Amino acid sequence: MTVDRPADGDRRAPVVARDAMPEATVLRFEQVTRRFSASGRTVTALDAINAEVSGGAVIGLIGPDGAGKTTFLRLCTGLLQPDQGRIEVLGIDVGRDPEAVRARIGYMPQRFGLYEDLTVRENLELYADLQGVAPDEREGRRSELMHMTGLGPFLGRLAGRLSGGMKQKLGLACTLVQIPELLFLDEPTVGVDPVSRRELWQIIEHLVNTRHLTVLMSTSYLDEAERCRSVLLLHEGRLIGADTPAHFTAQVAGRSFLAGAPDISKRRLQERLARMPDVLDATIQGAAVRLVTRDADAAAIGSELRSAVAGMDLRPVAARFEDSFIVMLKARVGTTNPAAPAEHGAADPTPASPPSSAASAPNGGEPVIVADHLTRRFGDFIAVNDLSFRVDRGEIFGLLGANGAGKSTTFRMLCGLLPSSAGELRVAGYDLRHAAPTARGRIGYMAQKFSLYGDLSVLENLQFFSAAYRLSGARRQARIGWALEEFGLGATRNGASRDLPLGFKQRLALACALLHEPDILFLDEPTSGVDPLARREFWHRINALAESGVTVLVTTHFMEEAEYCDRLAIMAQGRLLATGDPDGIKARSRSASHPEPTLEDAFIDLLQANVTEQAA
């Protein structure tokens, strides 16, 4: 693939993605601009975009929150019209004939419109009606889609009772009831477990290989972008790059390292290395810290880094696409701090006043969370089955599992929101059977979905939750002021929270969860759909809280995020399959043929072994 790049300052020159032997162009943007009015100001979502995409492959659309990805896709489908410029899809001018375009494409938005009170079969029939599929074609098409998605055994199940991964597969099946020539997918794998992500990718690649379908998908997972034939990189409404992932990765070759030190925690090591001038990015990977440096002079950089941390081991590792993505964005926003990208307008997110109750918790050196033989039944269904684990003070403990494994039910019991059917549960030294309200006062909770009040402003949400936590007077005002300053929310304090970009919604949700200075923090899928920059900012805050003594329990489907945990518990069908630190979990999947398994590999191996055991 080659790229025509604009000359500096020349916004008229196109950024064009083309193969060396290109197929027909399926998508063309010519000087496309789209603006929106919000809260009395005009926002330019896309600014003079020029791009071409050729067919027959998966093309990735990536960029930070607010980069313009969803607007880009909606313009492609004719759901929005540009303020300026021209868009051509499959040779059709979208502005002149959007209906002709929609008849030949498929589009799956982030929140696909499944009807949860209808069965899988009824949803498929409904979309077949909407897409005008002939009655005599439906049975064969449904059989093919059910075989492709593995949903055949669930035709009679209500859509509302499917797991998150199954819902995404049903949404994709409904989109494909009428085979499109071009398929647009907006974050199709957000909120689904690694097994379902792999299955969705298998479906997409099968369609590309057998139907010669072209797929343009936005994603916040850069390991997915690395699987695409080419990627379009958006930033602040502008297209700043279009090429193969390998091309971008090659630009940062020799700049990636893995660091470890015996006498310092991985969180403190990450913090120290992240502040060094030669380090552009520092993320936790198991017991080590992965670095991306400013240049590839390994000898000079290695000497400087080792001098900063006594006894540090430093070894080079292969670059990855995510490294190049971060380097490109850091170059544009002009910052080296992974926790405070300039476009977010935040200060260093290390809490200025970390929760104080952690230092005075009543249970001394005892585990902060104790679950012994925890069980929860709903009628005849056992959602959580004989679960036992302990979590120590200042520990980040990850609870992993496929959709429907029982993680959210476990969370609700740990928070005192749901009584257990059997077993013992102690949180912050309190038995939740007798002192759930007292224990809840020590807990901060950040829900999987944005659970604040969209009609309220940022400030009104903070005021509401501070009152709910019984803060008053000077302390209440001090904590609200702390939240606005530490999370960079001052500029948006009077804006409706529903209008915030996803990364800012996440900041507000975490700020509300920390207002009362809890010593235990529960995070349920906290960074689902959030871009890598915002994810780094978030985990910088969480690491600082853990270092101050706050205990963190987190569920996540993003395996690279699970690397930040001190220990993990992996669940399936309500049962505990394995516990251990990330490196120990990965070691279980190590073999001569696979010497360096990822955490995702190990997770999937455990689940597949469990399926085999259950089948036997």
C-alpha positions as CSV (number, residue, x, y, z in Angstrom):
1,M,0.0,0.0,0.0
2,T,1.2,3.5,-0.7
3,V,-0.1,6.8,0.7
4,D,-0.4,10.2,-0.9
5,R,0.4,12.5,2.0
6,P,-0.6,16.1,2.2
7,A,2.1,18.7,2.2
8,D,2.4,20.6,5.5
9,G,-0.3,23.1,5.7
10,D,-2.0,22.0,2.5
11,R,-5.5,20.7,3.6
12,R,-6.5,20.3,0.0
13,A,-4.1,17.4,-0.8
14,P,-5.7,14.0,-0.2
15,V,-4.5,11.3,2.2
16,V,-5.3,8.3,0.0
17,A,-5.0,4.6,0.9
18,R,-4.2,2.5,-2.1
19,D,-2.9,-1.0,-2.7
20,A,0.0,-1.6,-5.0
21,M,-2.4,-3.6,-7.2
22,P,-5.7,-1.9,-6.1
23,E,-9.1,-3.3,-6.6
24,A,-12.0,-1.1,-7.4
25,T,-12.5,1.9,-5.2
26,V,-15.5,1.4,-2.9
27,L,-15.4,4.6,-0.9
28,R,-14.2,8.1,-1.7
29,F,-14.2,11.2,0.4
30,E,-13.5,14.6,-1.3
31,Q,-13.0,17.5,1.0
32,V,-15.7,16.3,3.4
33,T,-16.5,18.6,6.3
34,R,-19.2,18.0,8.9
35,R,-20.0,20.4,11.8
36,F,-22.4,20.1,14.8
37,S,-23.8,22.7,17.1
38,A,-23.7,21.8,20.8
39,S,-24.2,23.9,23.9
40,G,-24.1,27.1,21.9
41,R,-20.8,26.4,20.1
42,T,-19.9,24.8,16.8
43,V,-17.9,21.6,16.7
44,T,-16.1,20.5,13.6
45,A,-16.4,16.7,13.7
46,L,-14.7,16.1,10.3
47,D,-12.4,18.7,8.7
48,A,-11.8,18.6,4.9
49,I,-11.3,14.8,4.7
50,N,-9.9,13.3,1.5
51,A,-9.7,9.5,1.4
52,E,-10.1,6.5,-0.9
53,V,-10.6,2.9,0.0
54,S,-10.4,-0.1,-2.3
55,G,-12.5,-3.2,-1.8
56,G,-12.2,-6.9,-0.8
57,A,-10.7,-6.6,2.8
58,V,-11.2,-5.4,6.3
59,I,-10.3,-1.7,6.7
60,G,-9.8,-0.3,10.2
61,L,-11.1,3.2,11.3
62,I,-9.2,4.2,14.4
63,G,-8.6,7.3,16.5
64,P,-9.1,8.7,20.1
65,D,-12.5,9.5,21.5
66,G,-14.1,12.4,19.7
67,A,-11.9,11.9,16.6
68,G,-14.9,11.6,14.3
69,K,-15.2,7.9,13.7
70,T,-18.9,7.5,14.2
71,T,-19.6,10.7,12.1
72,F,-17.4,9.2,9.3
73,L,-19.5,6.0,9.3
74,R,-22.8,7.8,9.4
75,L,-21.8,10.0,6.5
76,C,-20.9,6.8,4.5
77,T,-24.3,5.4,5.1
78,G,-26.2,8.6,4.2
79,L,-27.6,9.0,7.7
80,L,-25.8,12.3,7.8
81,Q,-25.0,14.7,5.0
82,P,-21.8,16.7,4.9
83,D,-21.7,20.4,5.2
84,Q,-19.1,20.5,2.5
85,G,-17.6,18.0,0.1
86,R,-18.7,14.9,-1.7
87,I,-18.9,11.2,-0.7
88,E,-19.1,8.4,-3.2
89,V,-19.9,4.8,-2.1
90,L,-19.8,2.0,-4.6
91,G,-19.7,4.6,-7.4
92,I,-22.9,6.3,-6.1
93,D,-23.0,9.9,-4.9
94,V,-24.4,9.5,-1.4
95,G,-25.7,13.1,-1.3
96,R,-27.7,12.6,-4.5
97,D,-29.1,9.1,-3.9
98,P,-28.7,7.8,-0.3
99,E,-31.4,5.2,-0.8
100,A,-29.5,3.6,-3.6
101,V,-26.4,3.4,-1.4
102,R,-28.4,2.0,1.6
103,A,-29.8,-0.8,-0.6
104,R,-26.3,-2.1,-1.3
105,I,-24.6,-1.7,2.1
106,G,-25.0,-3.0,5.7
107,Y,-24.5,-0.9,8.8
108,M,-24.2,-2.1,12.4
109,P,-24.1,0.9,14.8
110,Q,-22.7,0.8,18.3
111,R,-26.1,0.2,19.8
112,F,-27.7,-2.1,17.3
113,G,-31.5,-2.1,17.6
114,L,-32.4,-5.6,18.7
115,Y,-35.9,-6.1,20.0
116,E,-35.2,-7.8,23.4
117,D,-38.8,-9.0,23.8
118,L,-38.6,-10.9,20.5
119,T,-36.8,-14.2,20.0
120,V,-33.7,-14.6,17.8
121,R,-36.0,-16.0,15.0
122,E,-38.4,-13.1,15.3
123,N,-35.6,-10.5,15.2
124,L,-34.3,-12.1,12.0
125,E,-37.8,-12.2,10.5
126,L,-38.3,-8.5,11.4
127,Y,-35.1,-7.4,9.7
128,A,-35.9,-9.6,6.7
129,D,-39.1,-7.7,6.4
130,L,-37.4,-4.4,6.7
131,Q,-34.7,-5.3,4.1
132,G,-37.2,-6.7,1.7
133,V,-35.9,-10.3,1.6
134,A,-38.2,-12.6,-0.4
135,P,-40.1,-15.2,1.6
136,D,-38.6,-18.1,-0.4
137,E,-35.1,-16.9,0.4
138,R,-35.4,-16.6,4.1
139,E,-35.1,-20.1,5.3
140,G,-31.8,-20.7,3.5
141,R,-30.4,-17.4,4.6
142,R,-31.4,-17.9,8.2
143,S,-29.8,-21.4,8.2
144,E,-26.6,-19.9,6.8
145,L,-26.5,-17.1,9.3
146,M,-27.2,-19.4,12.3
147,H,-24.5,-21.8,11.2
148,M,-22.0,-18.9,10.8
149,T,-22.8,-17.3,14.2
150,G,-23.4,-20.5,16.2
151,L,-26.8,-19.2,17.2
152,G,-28.8,-22.1,15.8
153,P,-29.6,-23.7,19.2
154,F,-31.0,-20.3,20.4
155,L,-33.6,-19.5,17.8
156,G,-36.4,-19.6,20.3
157,R,-34.6,-17.6,23.0
158,L,-35.5,-14.0,23.7
159,A,-32.8,-11.5,22.5
160,G,-32.9,-9.9,26.0
161,R,-31.7,-13.1,27.5
162,L,-28.6,-13.6,25.3
163,S,-25.1,-12.8,26.5
164,G,-23.4,-9.7,25.3
165,G,-21.3,-11.6,22.7
166,M,-24.4,-13.5,21.5
167,K,-26.3,-10.2,21.1
168,Q,-23.5,-8.8,19.0
169,K,-23.5,-11.9,16.8
170,L,-27.3,-11.6,16.4
171,G,-27.0,-7.9,15.5
172,L,-24.4,-8.8,12.8
173,A,-26.7,-11.6,11.5
174,C,-29.6,-9.1,11.3
175,T,-27.4,-6.7,9.4
176,L,-26.5,-9.5,7.0
177,V,-30.0,-10.8,6.3
178,Q,-29.6,-9.2,2.9
179,I,-26.0,-9.7,1.8
180,P,-24.4,-6.2,1.3
181,E,-21.5,-5.3,-0.9
182,L,-20.0,-3.1,1.7
183,L,-20.4,-3.5,5.5
184,F,-19.9,-0.7,8.0
185,L,-19.3,-1.8,11.7
186,D,-19.1,0.8,14.5
187,E,-17.2,-0.7,17.5
188,P,-18.7,-4.2,17.0
189,T,-16.6,-5.9,19.7
190,V,-17.0,-3.4,22.6
191,G,-18.2,-5.1,25.8
192,V,-17.7,-8.7,24.6
193,D,-15.3,-11.3,26.0
194,P,-12.2,-12.5,24.1
195,V,-13.9,-15.7,22.9
196,S,-16.8,-13.8,21.4
197,R,-14.3,-11.3,19.9
198,R,-12.5,-14.1,18.1
199,E,-15.7,-15.6,16.9
200,L,-16.9,-12.2,15.5
201,W,-13.6,-11.8,13.7
202,Q,-13.9,-15.3,12.3
203,I,-17.3,-14.4,10.9
204,I,-16.0,-11.1,9.4
205,E,-13.0,-12.8,7.8
206,H,-15.2,-15.6,6.5
207,L,-17.4,-13.0,4.8
208,V,-14.5,-11.3,3.3
209,N,-12.9,-14.5,2.0
210,T,-16.0,-16.2,0.7
211,R,-18.2,-13.3,-0.4
212,H,-15.4,-10.8,-1.3
213,L,-17.2,-8.4,1.1
214,T,-15.5,-5.1,2.0
215,V,-15.7,-4.2,5.7
216,L,-15.0,-0.8,7.2
217,M,-15.0,-1.1,11.0
218,S,-14.1,1.3,13.7
219,T,-12.4,-0.1,16.8
220,S,-10.8,1.1,20.0
221,Y,-8.8,-2.2,20.3
222,L,-5.5,-1.7,18.5
223,D,-4.8,-5.5,18.4
224,E,-7.9,-5.7,16.1
225,A,-6.7,-2.8,14.0
226,E,-3.4,-4.7,13.5
227,R,-5.4,-7.5,11.7
228,C,-6.9,-5.1,9.1
229,R,-5.4,-4.8,5.6
230,S,-5.1,-1.1,6.1
231,V,-6.2,1.6,8.7
232,L,-7.5,5.1,8.5
233,L,-6.3,7.1,11.5
234,L,-8.5,10.1,12.6
235,H,-7.5,12.7,15.1
236,E,-9.6,15.8,16.0
237,G,-11.6,15.4,12.8
238,R,-8.6,15.1,10.4
239,L,-7.2,12.1,8.6
240,I,-3.6,12.0,9.7
241,G,-2.6,8.7,8.2
242,A,-3.7,5.9,5.9
243,D,-1.6,2.8,5.4
244,T,-1.0,-0.8,6.4
245,P,-0.5,-1.5,10.2
246,A,2.9,-3.0,9.3
247,H,3.9,0.3,7.7
248,F,3.1,2.3,10.9
249,T,4.7,-0.3,13.1
250,A,8.0,-0.2,11.1
251,Q,8.3,3.5,11.9
252,V,8.9,2.7,15.6
253,A,11.0,-0.4,15.2
254,G,13.8,-0.7,17.8
255,R,12.0,1.7,20.3
256,S,10.1,-0.9,22.4
257,F,11.5,-2.4,25.6
258,L,10.4,-4.5,28.6
259,A,11.7,-3.3,32.0
260,G,11.7,-4.9,35.4
261,A,13.3,-4.2,38.8
262,P,13.5,-6.5,41.8
263,D,13.3,-3.8,44.5
264,I,10.4,-1.7,43.2
265,S,6.8,-2.5,42.5
266,K,5.7,-2.5,38.9
267,R,3.4,0.4,39.5
268,R,6.1,2.6,41.0
269,L,8.5,1.5,38.2
270,Q,5.9,2.5,35.6
271,E,5.4,5.9,37.3
272,R,9.1,6.6,37.5
273,L,9.9,5.5,33.9
274,A,6.9,7.4,32.5
275,R,8.3,10.7,33.7
276,M,11.7,10.3,32.0
277,P,12.3,12.5,29.0
278,D,13.3,9.7,26.7
279,V,10.1,7.6,27.4
280,L,7.0,8.3,25.3
281,D,4.9,5.5,26.7
282,A,5.0,3.2,29.7
283,T,2.4,0.5,30.4
284,I,2.3,-2.4,32.8
285,Q,2.6,-5.9,31.2
286,G,2.4,-8.6,33.8
287,A,5.2,-8.1,36.3
288,A,7.2,-5.8,33.9
289,V,6.7,-2.4,32.3
290,R,6.6,-2.0,28.5
291,L,8.3,1.1,27.2
292,V,8.3,3.0,24.0
293,T,11.2,5.5,23.7
294,R,11.8,8.7,21.7
295,D,14.4,7.1,19.4
296,A,16.0,3.7,18.7
297,D,19.4,4.2,20.2
298,A,19.0,1.2,22.5
299,A,22.5,1.5,24.0
300,A,22.3,5.1,25.0
301,I,18.7,4.8,26.3
302,G,19.4,1.6,28.1
303,S,22.3,3.2,30.0
304,E,20.2,6.2,31.0
305,L,17.2,4.2,32.1
306,R,19.3,1.8,34.1
307,S,21.0,4.6,35.9
308,A,17.6,5.9,37.0
309,V,16.5,2.6,38.6
310,A,19.0,0.5,40.4
311,G,19.1,-3.2,39.3
312,M,16.7,-2.7,36.4
313,D,16.6,-5.3,33.7
314,L,15.9,-3.9,30.3
315,R,15.5,-5.9,27.1
316,P,14.2,-5.0,23.6
317,V,10.9,-6.4,22.3
318,A,9.2,-6.3,19.0
319,A,7.3,-3.1,18.2
320,R,3.5,-3.4,17.8
321,F,0.9,-1.2,16.0
322,E,-0.3,0.3,19.3
323,D,3.2,1.7,19.9
324,S,3.1,3.6,16.6
325,F,-0.4,4.8,17.3
326,I,0.6,6.3,20.7
327,V,3.8,7.8,19.2
328,M,1.8,9.5,16.4
329,L,-0.8,10.9,18.8
330,K,1.8,12.0,21.4
331,A,3.7,13.9,18.6
332,R,0.5,15.8,17.7
333,V,-0.6,16.6,21.2
334,G,2.9,17.5,22.4
335,T,3.1,15.5,25.7
336,T,5.2,12.7,27.1
337,N,2.9,12.0,30.1
338,P,0.8,9.0,29.3
339,A,-1.8,10.0,31.9
340,A,-2.5,13.5,30.7
341,P,-2.7,13.9,27.0
342,A,-2.9,17.6,26.1
343,E,-6.1,17.4,24.2
344,H,-7.9,16.1,27.3
345,G,-6.9,19.3,29.2
346,A,-6.2,17.4,32.4
347,A,-3.6,17.9,35.0
348,D,-1.4,15.1,36.3
349,P,-4.1,12.7,37.5
350,T,-2.3,11.4,40.5
351,P,-4.9,12.1,43.2
352,A,-4.1,15.3,45.0
353,S,-6.0,14.0,48.1
354,P,-6.1,10.2,47.9
355,P,-8.8,8.6,49.9
356,S,-8.0,8.8,53.6
357,S,-10.2,6.0,54.9
358,A,-7.9,3.4,53.4
359,A,-5.3,4.3,56.0
360,S,-7.7,3.8,58.9
361,A,-9.6,0.7,58.0
362,P,-10.6,-1.3,61.0
363,N,-9.5,-4.8,59.9
364,G,-5.7,-4.2,60.1
365,G,-3.7,-6.7,58.1
366,E,-6.6,-8.9,57.4
367,P,-7.9,-9.3,53.8
368,V,-10.2,-6.5,52.7
369,I,-12.5,-8.8,50.8
370,V,-13.2,-12.4,51.8
371,A,-15.5,-14.7,49.8
372,D,-15.9,-18.3,51.1
373,H,-18.0,-20.7,49.1
374,L,-20.1,-17.9,47.8
375,T,-23.2,-19.1,45.9
376,R,-26.1,-17.3,44.3
377,R,-29.2,-19.0,42.9
378,F,-32.1,-17.5,40.8
379,G,-34.7,-20.3,41.1
380,D,-33.1,-23.4,39.7
381,F,-30.3,-21.4,37.9
382,I,-27.0,-21.2,39.8
383,A,-25.4,-17.9,38.7
384,V,-22.4,-18.1,41.1
385,N,-21.3,-21.6,42.3
386,D,-19.1,-22.1,45.4
387,L,-16.7,-19.2,44.8
388,S,-13.8,-18.5,47.2
389,F,-11.1,-15.9,47.1
390,R,-9.4,-13.2,49.1
391,V,-8.2,-9.7,48.2
392,D,-5.6,-7.8,50.2
393,R,-5.4,-4.1,50.9
394,G,-3.9,-2.0,48.1
395,E,-4.3,-4.9,45.7
396,I,-5.7,-4.7,42.2
397,F,-7.7,-7.9,41.7
398,G,-9.2,-8.8,38.4
399,L,-12.3,-10.8,37.9
400,L,-12.4,-12.3,34.3
401,G,-14.8,-14.5,32.4
402,A,-16.8,-14.9,29.3
403,N,-20.2,-13.1,29.0
404,G,-22.6,-14.8,31.4
405,A,-19.8,-16.2,33.6
406,G,-21.3,-14.6,36.8
407,K,-19.0,-11.7,37.2
408,S,-21.7,-9.0,37.5
409,T,-23.7,-11.1,40.0
410,T,-20.5,-11.5,42.1
411,F,-19.9,-7.8,41.9
412,R,-23.5,-7.1,43.1
413,M,-23.0,-9.4,46.1
414,L,-19.7,-7.9,47.0
415,C,-21.2,-4.4,46.9
416,G,-24.1,-5.5,49.2
417,L,-26.7,-4.9,46.4
418,L,-27.6,-8.6,46.2
419,P,-27.7,-11.1,49.1
420,S,-25.9,-14.4,48.6
421,S,-27.8,-17.7,48.7
422,A,-25.0,-19.5,50.6
423,G,-21.5,-18.9,51.8
424,E,-19.6,-16.2,53.7
425,L,-18.8,-12.7,52.4
426,R,-16.9,-10.0,54.3
427,V,-16.0,-6.6,52.9
428,A,-13.9,-4.0,54.8
429,G,-14.2,-6.2,57.9
430,Y,-18.0,-6.3,57.8
431,D,-20.2,-9.4,57.3
432,L,-22.5,-8.3,54.5
433,R,-25.4,-10.4,55.9
434,H,-25.6,-8.0,58.9
435,A,-23.9,-4.8,58.0
436,A,-24.3,-4.2,54.3
437,P,-25.3,-0.5,54.6
438,T,-22.2,0.2,56.7
439,A,-19.9,-1.7,54.3
440,R,-21.4,0.2,51.3
441,G,-20.3,3.4,52.9
442,R,-16.7,2.2,52.4
443,I,-17.1,1.3,48.8
444,G,-16.9,3.2,45.5
445,Y,-18.6,1.7,42.5
446,M,-18.2,2.5,38.8
447,A,-20.8,0.7,36.7
448,Q,-20.2,-1.0,33.3
449,K,-22.5,1.4,31.5
450,F,-22.6,5.1,32.1
451,S,-24.9,5.2,35.0
452,L,-24.9,8.9,35.9
453,Y,-27.7,11.3,35.0
454,G,-27.5,12.5,31.4
455,D,-29.9,15.4,31.9
456,L,-27.8,16.8,34.7
457,S,-24.7,18.8,34.2
458,V,-21.2,17.6,35.3
459,L,-21.4,19.8,38.4
460,E,-25.0,18.7,39.2
461,N,-24.0,15.1,39.0
462,L,-21.1,15.7,41.5
463,Q,-23.5,17.6,43.8
464,F,-26.1,14.8,43.6
465,F,-23.6,12.0,44.4
466,S,-21.9,14.0,47.1
467,A,-25.3,14.4,48.8
468,A,-26.0,10.7,48.3
469,Y,-22.8,9.9,50.1
470,R,-23.8,12.3,52.9
471,L,-21.1,14.8,52.4
472,S,-22.0,18.3,53.6
473,G,-20.6,21.7,54.3
474,A,-17.0,22.5,53.6
475,R,-16.0,18.9,53.0
476,R,-18.6,18.5,50.3
477,Q,-17.4,21.7,48.5
478,A,-13.8,20.6,48.9
479,R,-14.4,17.2,47.4
480,I,-16.4,18.6,44.4
481,G,-13.6,21.1,43.8
482,W,-11.1,18.3,44.0
483,A,-13.0,16.3,41.4
484,L,-13.4,19.2,39.0
485,E,-9.7,20.0,39.2
486,E,-8.1,16.5,39.3
487,F,-10.3,15.1,36.5
488,G,-10.0,18.1,34.2
489,L,-13.8,18.6,34.3
490,G,-13.8,22.4,35.1
491,A,-14.3,23.5,31.5
492,T,-17.3,21.2,31.1
493,R,-18.8,21.7,34.5
494,N,-22.1,23.2,33.2
495,G,-22.5,20.9,30.2
496,A,-25.0,18.1,30.1
497,S,-23.2,14.8,31.0
498,R,-24.8,12.9,28.1
499,D,-23.0,15.2,25.7
500,L,-19.5,14.4,27.0
501,P,-17.1,12.3,24.9
502,L,-16.8,8.7,26.2
503,G,-13.4,9.4,27.9
504,F,-14.9,12.4,29.8
505,K,-17.9,10.3,30.9
506,Q,-15.5,7.8,32.3
507,R,-13.7,10.5,34.2
508,L,-16.9,11.8,35.6
509,A,-18.1,8.4,36.7
510,L,-14.8,7.7,38.4
511,A,-14.9,11.1,40.1
512,C,-18.3,10.4,41.5
513,A,-17.2,7.0,42.8
514,L,-14.3,8.6,44.7
515,L,-16.1,11.6,46.2
516,H,-16.6,10.0,49.6
517,E,-13.0,8.7,49.7
518,P,-13.7,5.0,49.7
519,D,-11.1,2.4,50.6
520,I,-12.5,-0.2,48.2
521,L,-13.2,0.6,44.6
522,F,-15.3,-1.7,42.3
523,L,-14.8,-1.2,38.6
524,D,-17.2,-3.0,36.3
525,E,-15.8,-3.0,32.7
526,P,-14.5,0.6,33.3
527,T,-12.8,1.2,30.0
528,S,-15.1,-0.6,27.6
529,G,-14.9,1.2,24.2
530,V,-12.4,3.8,25.5
531,D,-9.4,4.7,23.3
532,P,-5.8,3.8,24.3
533,L,-4.9,7.3,25.5
534,A,-7.9,7.6,27.8
535,R,-7.3,4.0,29.0
536,R,-3.7,4.9,30.0
537,E,-5.0,8.0,31.8
538,F,-7.5,5.9,33.7
539,W,-5.1,3.3,34.8
540,H,-2.6,5.9,35.9
541,R,-5.2,7.1,38.3
542,I,-6.1,3.6,39.5
543,N,-2.4,2.7,40.0
544,A,-2.0,5.8,42.1
545,L,-5.0,4.9,44.2
546,A,-3.7,1.4,44.8
547,E,-0.3,2.8,45.8
548,S,-2.2,4.9,48.4
549,G,-3.8,1.8,49.9
550,V,-7.1,1.6,48.1
551,T,-8.2,-1.9,47.2
552,V,-9.5,-2.3,43.6
553,L,-11.6,-5.0,42.2
554,V,-12.1,-4.9,38.5
555,T,-13.9,-6.8,35.8
556,T,-12.7,-6.5,32.2
557,H,-12.9,-8.2,28.8
558,F,-9.7,-6.4,27.6
559,M,-6.8,-8.7,28.3
560,E,-4.1,-6.1,28.1
561,E,-5.9,-4.2,30.8
562,A,-5.9,-7.3,33.0
563,E,-2.1,-7.1,32.9
564,Y,-2.4,-4.2,35.4
565,C,-3.9,-6.5,38.0
566,D,-1.8,-8.0,40.8
567,R,-3.9,-11.2,40.7
568,L,-6.7,-12.6,38.5
569,A,-9.6,-14.9,39.0
570,I,-11.0,-16.5,35.9
571,M,-14.7,-17.6,36.0
572,A,-16.9,-19.7,33.7
573,Q,-20.5,-20.7,34.3
574,G,-20.4,-19.3,37.8
575,R,-17.3,-21.4,38.8
576,L,-13.8,-20.4,39.5
577,L,-11.4,-21.9,37.0
578,A,-8.1,-20.4,38.0
579,T,-6.4,-17.7,40.2
580,G,-2.9,-16.3,40.0
581,D,-0.9,-13.3,38.8
582,P,-1.0,-12.5,35.1
583,D,2.4,-14.1,34.4
584,G,1.4,-17.2,36.2
585,I,-1.8,-17.5,34.3
586,K,0.1,-17.1,31.0
587,A,2.6,-19.7,32.1
588,R,-0.2,-22.4,32.1
589,S,-0.5,-22.1,28.3
590,R,3.2,-22.0,27.6
591,S,4.5,-24.8,25.3
592,A,7.3,-25.6,22.9
593,S,5.1,-24.6,20.0
594,H,3.8,-21.5,21.8
595,P,6.6,-20.2,24.1
596,E,5.1,-16.7,24.6
597,P,1.3,-17.0,25.0
598,T,-0.6,-13.8,25.6
599,L,-3.1,-13.4,28.5
600,E,-5.9,-13.7,25.9
601,D,-4.4,-17.0,24.7
602,A,-4.3,-18.4,28.3
603,F,-7.8,-17.1,29.0
604,I,-9.2,-18.9,25.9
605,D,-7.3,-22.1,26.7
606,L,-8.8,-22.2,30.1
607,L,-12.3,-21.7,28.8
608,Q,-11.9,-24.3,26.1
609,A,-10.5,-26.8,28.6
610,N,-13.6,-26.1,30.8
611,V,-15.9,-26.7,27.8
612,T,-14.2,-30.0,27.1
613,E,-14.4,-31.0,30.7
614,Q,-18.1,-30.2,30.9
615,A,-18.8,-32.0,27.6
616,A,-17.0,-35.1,29.0
